[in-house]
């Protein structure tokens, strides 16, 4: 299965807040031998969120959607998920109990009576209104749950909440996938050449070794190597070794100057 990430919120696109989810999700997946296949950033526009979620549901991928599941006027994700699926919203009974439990905990911490019928507490129950058929995603930070529909998982925008929830999903529901996307990279620094010159060799290597992908990372101002290209292959370890041997041999035949080789897993 592929993994995708959706980050929702005007504050990310405007620069008021810097996204932290992309790098962390890559890290969490990589630590488990998994990889992120795609990511999308979407502002607080209902039509655009709905279209993005419709694509996510149709993708068949495991998707983590972060942001917009609160109960303020600028939170639209719950409503858009329901619209994308064509189902109604309804208060999830287990979410209701968890939210009430959280309210009870807060009242005890503050030393005040628990008043579930107070207007602000009634409004808080909206955070448990999910599309019909949703299941909850436990939130170890404050008990206010996220929700899942199939393999699309809806989480808060706050990293302190979202990241443990993602880890819980990866180590529970998707534990059997661990290691299934583990890849190796082998590359070499190429100096004194141009990508256009190397492209036929890259295409030949990919053609001969369909299990790997060739990559080219040019740099014009590296502090050590100056203008150069990092050229390499990535994929399953055994296939990478064979493909890299062909790549390096082709580079030597071209007479280019080679620098250090690198291996990443």
Secondary structure, 3 states (H helix, E strand, C coil): CCEEEEEECHHHHHCCCCCCHHHHHHHHHHCCCCCEEEEEEECCCHHHHHHHHHHHHHHCCEEEEECCCCCCCCCCHHHHHHHHHCCCEEECHHHHHHHHHHHHHHHHHHCCCCCCCCHHHHHHHHHHEEECCCEEECCCCCCCCEEEECCEEEECCCHHHHHHHHHHHHHCCCHHHCCCCCCEEEEEEEECCCHHHHHHHHHHHHHHCCCCEEEEEEEEEECCCEEEEEEEEEECHHHHHHHHHHHHHHHHHHCCEEEEEEEEC
